[in-house]
Amino acid sequence: MMTERSGGQKCHEAGPSSIHRRQFLTQATVGTGLVFCSGPILLGMSRRGIDLQPVIGSGEHTYRCIHNWGQLPGDYTWQTTHNVAIDGEGLVYITHQGIGKQMDTVLVFDGSGKFVRSFGRAWHGGGHGIEIRKEGREEFIYLCNTWTPELKVVKCTLKGEIVWTLKRPPCAEYEDPKKPFHPTNLSWRPDGGFTVGDGYGSNYLLDFDKDGRLLRVYGGSGEKIGQLRTPHGHWLDMRQPQHPVLVVCDRANARLQWFDLQGKALEASKPRELVLFPAHAKTRGDVLLIADLHARLTLLDRNNRPIVHLGEDKPWREKVVASLGKGMKPIRTQPHEWPAGKFIHPHDATFDHQGNIFVVEWVSTGRITLLQKVN
């Protein structure tokens, strides 16, 4: 169901004629005195002779790791960081959990790491997937909220003005009120619509048209081809232009799946072959980028053959995953244990306009890494 927030209080059904009304939710704008230095301050070696910006990858996919990218103002702290998107001007939008004193869940930086603004207090605690799309002359944010009942999927301006919201889908698959709906990410469709993945809910994929009307529901829980367990992220794969497909990070099944644009399952990778615990997918040119929650990024070529696993270190990965076990102290809560050039839990990653990669990790104090492409 698509609704529109009016005056910050009541919601009503939104149709094509009323979708233009917006509620402004921007909470803070900071624009002076907060400059992030991506140059001399972070370059070179530590006092112990450890390279603070190691180079990883190979060939044309070689990157310098700049961890802890971005400068927060003094009254802000990261909670668990989730996802990242970049607008047409190169501004970087990052979602985090948004709990505690500072509840804005979307933080915006310029390309140098300088803090620009924040917004999204209304969906604090559940800010998750975020994507940006240009529609006509204006760009819009689409954001998935995993927990807040009134704001499951939100379309808003780049400054946080809500255009519309989607609640629980009005369809047979969700007639049972006990069936959860906790969307994690969304992706685009070539016709201007979008796809929502119920990654923390009932494991469905839902296609909508450009006006937010539900077209179809597919997937559902299971391990067979076409079934899903935590469809956490997905992306429109246009690397074969004549045959666009939806690539889905079927996380708990430890695989990728491909669907046609009518929801028909086409194929799936073997569990733990291409990916280990895939969280989200993006493309640039012929490359498919997978953020893998098990301590690495994977780049695949247009035939879905591995190019490189960035940050791959099996002993380190096994240590990170083992630390999530019962009675253990998770490494994700211990920043002093995070070595340069290694990842803990990549939750999302995206290319910028220059081919660099921004990585956002599922760690308790937040971690943003810029993988700066080395020519």
C-alpha positions as CSV (number, residue, x, y, z in Angstrom):
1,M,0.0,0.0,0.0
2,M,1.4,3.4,-1.0
3,T,0.7,6.2,1.4
4,E,1.8,9.8,1.7
5,R,2.6,11.6,5.0
6,S,0.7,14.8,5.4
7,G,1.6,17.4,8.0
8,G,3.7,14.9,9.9
9,Q,0.6,13.2,11.3
10,K,-2.0,11.5,9.2
11,C,-1.5,9.2,6.2
12,H,-3.8,8.8,3.2
13,E,-3.9,6.9,0.0
14,A,-1.6,8.5,-2.6
15,G,-2.6,8.6,-6.3
16,P,-0.8,10.0,-9.3
17,S,-2.4,13.4,-8.7
18,S,-1.3,13.8,-5.1
19,I,2.2,12.3,-5.1
20,H,3.9,15.7,-5.4
21,R,3.2,16.8,-1.8
22,R,6.2,16.3,0.5
23,Q,7.1,16.4,4.1
24,F,10.5,17.9,5.0
25,L,12.4,15.8,7.4
26,T,15.9,17.3,7.2
27,Q,17.2,17.7,10.7
28,A,20.7,19.2,10.4
29,T,23.0,20.8,7.9
30,V,26.6,21.5,8.6
31,G,28.8,23.2,6.1
32,T,31.8,24.9,7.6
33,G,35.0,23.8,9.3
34,L,34.7,20.1,8.8
35,V,37.2,19.1,6.2
36,F,38.3,15.5,5.7
37,C,41.9,15.2,4.5
38,S,42.4,12.3,2.2
39,G,46.0,13.3,1.6
40,P,49.1,13.6,3.8
41,I,47.4,12.9,7.2
42,L,46.5,9.3,6.2
43,L,49.4,8.6,3.9
44,G,52.6,6.7,4.8
45,M,53.4,4.3,7.6
46,S,52.3,4.0,11.2
47,R,54.7,4.3,14.1
48,R,55.0,0.5,14.0
49,G,55.9,0.5,10.3
50,I,52.5,-0.8,9.3
51,D,51.1,0.5,6.0
52,L,47.9,2.4,6.9
53,Q,46.8,2.5,3.3
54,P,47.7,-0.9,1.8
55,V,47.1,-1.7,-1.8
56,I,44.8,-4.7,-2.6
57,G,43.6,-6.4,-5.8
58,S,45.4,-6.9,-9.1
59,G,45.7,-5.6,-12.6
60,E,43.1,-3.0,-13.5
61,H,41.3,-3.9,-10.3
62,T,43.9,-2.6,-7.9
63,Y,42.9,-0.2,-5.1
64,R,44.4,1.7,-2.2
65,C,42.4,1.2,1.0
66,I,41.5,4.4,2.8
67,H,39.6,3.2,6.0
68,N,37.5,5.4,8.2
69,W,36.6,7.7,5.4
70,G,34.5,10.7,6.1
71,Q,34.6,13.3,8.9
72,L,31.7,13.3,11.3
73,P,30.9,16.5,13.2
74,G,31.6,16.4,17.0
75,D,28.0,15.5,18.1
76,Y,27.6,12.6,15.7
77,T,28.7,9.0,16.1
78,W,28.3,6.1,13.8
79,Q,26.2,3.2,14.9
80,T,26.0,0.1,12.8
81,T,26.6,1.2,9.2
82,H,24.5,-0.4,6.5
83,N,24.4,1.0,2.9
84,V,25.8,3.6,0.5
85,A,24.6,5.5,-2.6
86,I,26.1,8.3,-4.7
87,D,24.1,11.0,-6.5
88,G,24.9,12.7,-9.8
89,E,27.1,15.3,-8.2
90,G,29.2,12.8,-6.4
91,L,27.7,13.3,-2.9
92,V,27.9,10.1,-0.8
93,Y,24.8,9.0,1.2
94,I,25.3,6.5,4.0
95,T,22.7,4.8,6.1
96,H,23.3,3.6,9.7
97,Q,21.1,2.4,12.5
98,G,20.4,5.8,13.9
99,I,20.0,5.1,17.6
100,G,21.2,6.9,20.7
101,K,21.4,10.7,20.9
102,Q,21.9,11.2,17.2
103,M,19.0,9.6,15.4
104,D,19.4,10.8,11.8
105,T,19.8,7.7,9.8
106,V,21.1,9.2,6.5
107,L,24.4,11.1,6.5
108,V,25.7,12.9,3.5
109,F,29.3,13.7,2.5
110,D,31.0,15.4,-0.4
111,G,33.6,13.5,-2.4
112,S,36.4,14.6,-0.2
113,G,34.7,13.3,3.0
114,K,33.4,16.6,4.3
115,F,30.1,16.3,6.1
116,V,27.2,18.0,4.3
117,R,23.9,17.2,6.0
118,S,21.9,14.5,7.7
119,F,18.2,13.5,7.8
120,G,15.9,10.6,8.4
121,R,15.1,10.7,12.1
122,A,11.7,9.3,11.4
123,W,13.1,5.9,10.5
124,H,15.8,5.7,13.1
125,G,16.7,2.2,14.2
126,G,15.8,0.7,10.8
127,G,17.6,2.7,8.2
128,H,18.9,0.0,5.8
129,G,19.0,-0.1,1.9
130,I,19.4,3.2,0.0
131,E,19.5,3.9,-3.8
132,I,19.3,7.1,-5.8
133,R,17.7,7.5,-9.3
134,K,17.3,10.4,-11.6
135,E,13.7,10.9,-12.7
136,G,13.3,13.7,-15.2
137,R,15.4,16.6,-14.0
138,E,15.4,15.5,-10.3
139,E,17.1,12.8,-8.3
140,F,15.3,10.8,-5.7
141,I,16.3,8.6,-2.8
142,Y,14.6,5.2,-2.3
143,L,15.2,3.8,1.1
144,C,14.2,0.5,2.8
145,N,13.4,0.5,6.5
146,T,13.6,-2.9,8.2
147,W,11.5,-2.2,11.3
148,T,9.5,1.0,11.4
149,P,5.9,0.0,10.5
150,E,4.8,3.2,8.8
151,L,8.0,3.7,6.7
152,K,8.8,0.3,5.1
153,V,9.9,1.8,1.8
154,V,10.3,5.6,1.3
155,K,10.8,7.8,-1.7
156,C,12.3,11.2,-0.8
157,T,14.3,14.0,-2.2
158,L,18.0,14.3,-1.7
159,K,17.3,16.5,1.3
160,G,14.9,14.1,3.0
161,E,11.5,15.4,1.9
162,I,9.1,12.4,1.7
163,V,7.4,12.0,-1.6
164,W,5.6,8.7,-0.7
165,T,5.8,5.6,1.5
166,L,5.0,2.0,1.0
167,K,3.6,-0.1,3.8
168,R,2.6,-3.7,4.0
169,P,1.9,-5.1,0.5
170,P,-1.8,-5.6,-0.3
171,C,-1.6,-9.1,-1.7
172,A,-2.4,-12.7,-0.8
173,E,1.2,-13.5,0.2
174,Y,0.8,-11.1,3.1
175,E,-2.8,-11.6,4.1
176,D,-1.7,-13.3,7.3
177,P,-0.9,-10.5,9.7
178,K,1.7,-12.6,11.4
179,K,3.7,-12.9,8.2
180,P,6.6,-10.4,8.6
181,F,7.5,-7.7,6.0
182,H,10.9,-6.3,6.7
183,P,12.4,-5.1,3.3
184,T,16.2,-4.8,3.2
185,N,17.0,-3.4,-0.3
186,L,15.5,-2.4,-3.6
187,S,16.7,-2.2,-7.2
188,W,15.5,-0.6,-10.5
189,R,13.5,-1.9,-13.4
190,P,14.0,-0.8,-17.0
191,D,10.5,0.5,-17.2
192,G,10.9,3.0,-14.3
193,G,9.6,0.6,-11.7
194,F,11.5,-1.0,-8.9
195,T,11.9,-4.3,-7.0
196,V,11.8,-4.7,-3.3
197,G,13.4,-7.6,-1.4
198,D,11.8,-8.8,1.8
199,G,15.1,-9.9,3.1
200,Y,14.4,-9.9,6.8
201,G,10.8,-10.9,6.5
202,S,9.1,-13.5,4.3
203,N,11.8,-14.0,1.6
204,Y,9.7,-12.6,-1.3
205,L,10.7,-10.3,-4.1
206,L,8.1,-7.7,-5.1
207,D,8.0,-5.8,-8.4
208,F,6.3,-2.4,-8.5
209,D,5.6,-0.1,-11.4
210,K,6.9,3.5,-11.4
211,D,3.8,4.7,-9.4
212,G,4.2,2.2,-6.7
213,R,1.5,-0.3,-7.8
214,L,2.3,-3.9,-7.1
215,L,2.9,-6.0,-10.2
216,R,4.0,-9.4,-8.9
217,V,5.4,-11.3,-6.0
218,Y,7.8,-14.3,-6.3
219,G,10.4,-16.2,-4.5
220,G,9.4,-17.3,-1.0
221,S,11.3,-19.4,1.6
222,G,13.3,-22.4,0.6
223,E,16.4,-23.8,-0.9
224,K,15.3,-24.8,-4.4
225,I,16.0,-22.7,-7.5
226,G,13.6,-19.8,-7.4
227,Q,13.2,-20.0,-3.6
228,L,15.1,-17.7,-1.2
229,R,16.5,-17.5,2.3
230,T,17.3,-13.8,3.1
231,P,17.2,-12.1,-0.3
232,H,19.2,-9.4,1.3
233,G,20.3,-7.4,-1.8
234,H,19.7,-7.4,-5.6
235,W,20.4,-5.4,-8.7
236,L,19.3,-5.0,-12.3
237,D,22.0,-6.7,-14.3
238,M,22.3,-5.1,-17.7
239,R,25.7,-6.5,-18.7
240,Q,24.0,-8.5,-21.4
241,P,21.9,-5.6,-22.8
242,Q,19.6,-7.9,-24.9
243,H,18.9,-10.0,-21.8
244,P,18.5,-7.9,-18.7
245,V,18.1,-9.9,-15.5
246,L,17.7,-9.5,-11.8
247,V,20.7,-10.8,-9.8
248,V,19.8,-11.6,-6.2
249,C,22.0,-12.1,-3.2
250,D,20.4,-15.2,-1.7
251,R,22.4,-14.7,1.5
252,A,21.5,-17.6,3.8
253,N,21.6,-20.0,0.8
254,A,25.2,-18.7,0.2
255,R,24.6,-18.1,-3.5
256,L,23.5,-15.8,-6.2
257,Q,20.3,-16.3,-8.2
258,W,19.2,-14.8,-11.5
259,F,15.6,-14.1,-12.4
260,D,14.1,-12.7,-15.6
261,L,12.1,-9.4,-15.4
262,Q,8.8,-11.4,-15.1
263,G,10.0,-13.2,-11.9
264,K,11.0,-16.5,-13.5
265,A,14.1,-18.1,-11.9
266,L,16.8,-18.7,-14.5
267,E,19.8,-20.1,-12.6
268,A,21.7,-20.1,-9.4
269,S,25.4,-20.4,-8.4
270,K,26.5,-23.4,-6.3
271,P,26.4,-22.6,-2.6
272,R,29.7,-21.0,-1.4
273,E,31.2,-21.2,-4.9
274,L,31.2,-17.7,-6.2
275,V,30.1,-16.1,-2.9
276,L,30.0,-16.9,0.7
277,F,27.3,-14.8,2.4
278,P,26.4,-12.2,-0.2
279,A,24.8,-8.9,1.0
280,H,24.3,-6.7,-2.0
281,A,25.2,-6.3,-5.7
282,K,26.1,-3.4,-8.0
283,T,27.4,-3.2,-11.6
284,R,29.8,-1.0,-13.5
285,G,30.5,-1.8,-17.2
286,D,31.1,-5.5,-17.4
287,V,31.9,-5.9,-13.7
288,L,29.5,-7.3,-11.1
289,L,30.5,-6.2,-7.5
290,I,29.3,-8.3,-4.6
291,A,29.6,-7.1,-1.0
292,D,30.1,-10.3,1.0
293,L,29.4,-10.2,4.7
294,H,32.1,-12.8,5.2
295,A,35.0,-10.4,5.1
296,R,35.5,-9.7,1.4
297,L,34.3,-8.1,-1.9
298,T,34.0,-10.2,-5.1
299,L,34.3,-8.9,-8.6
300,L,32.8,-11.0,-11.4
301,D,33.2,-10.5,-15.2
302,R,30.3,-10.4,-17.6
303,N,30.2,-14.2,-17.7
304,N,30.1,-14.3,-13.9
305,R,33.6,-15.7,-13.6
306,P,35.6,-14.4,-10.6
307,I,38.0,-11.6,-11.4
308,V,39.3,-11.0,-7.8
309,H,38.2,-11.4,-4.2
310,L,39.3,-8.1,-2.6
311,G,40.5,-8.5,1.0
312,E,40.4,-12.3,0.8
313,D,42.3,-13.9,3.7
314,K,41.0,-17.2,4.7
315,P,42.4,-17.4,8.2
316,W,41.3,-13.9,8.9
317,R,37.8,-14.6,7.5
318,E,37.4,-17.7,9.6
319,K,38.4,-15.8,12.7
320,V,35.9,-13.1,12.0
321,V,33.1,-15.5,11.3
322,A,33.9,-17.7,14.3
323,S,33.8,-14.6,16.6
324,L,30.1,-14.4,15.9
325,G,29.5,-17.7,17.8
326,K,27.8,-18.1,21.1
327,G,29.9,-17.0,24.0
328,M,32.4,-15.2,21.7
329,K,33.3,-11.5,21.6
330,P,32.5,-10.5,18.0
331,I,35.4,-8.8,16.1
332,R,32.8,-6.5,14.7
333,T,32.6,-4.8,18.1
334,Q,36.4,-4.4,18.5
335,P,37.8,-1.6,16.2
336,H,41.3,-2.1,17.5
337,E,41.3,-5.6,16.0
338,W,40.6,-4.4,12.4
339,P,43.7,-4.5,10.3
340,A,44.3,-2.2,7.4
341,G,43.5,-3.8,4.1
342,K,41.1,-6.4,5.5
343,F,37.4,-6.3,5.9
344,I,35.1,-7.5,8.7
345,H,31.6,-7.6,7.4
346,P,31.0,-5.7,4.1
347,H,27.3,-5.0,4.0
348,D,27.2,-2.8,0.8
349,A,29.6,-1.4,-1.7
350,T,29.2,0.8,-4.7
351,F,31.2,2.4,-7.5
352,D,31.6,6.1,-7.7
353,H,31.8,8.0,-11.0
354,Q,35.6,7.5,-11.3
355,G,35.5,3.7,-10.6
356,N,36.5,3.9,-7.0
357,I,34.6,1.7,-4.6
358,F,32.9,2.8,-1.3
359,V,32.5,0.0,1.2
360,V,30.2,0.1,4.2
361,E,30.5,-2.5,6.9
362,W,28.1,-4.1,9.4
363,V,30.2,-3.2,12.4
364,S,29.0,-1.7,15.7
365,T,30.9,1.6,15.5
366,G,30.6,1.9,11.7
367,R,33.3,1.7,9.1
368,I,33.5,3.4,5.7
369,T,36.3,2.5,3.4
370,L,37.2,4.2,0.1
371,L,39.0,1.8,-2.3
372,Q,40.8,4.3,-4.4
373,K,41.6,2.9,-7.8
374,V,45.3,2.7,-8.6
375,N,46.0,3.4,-12.3
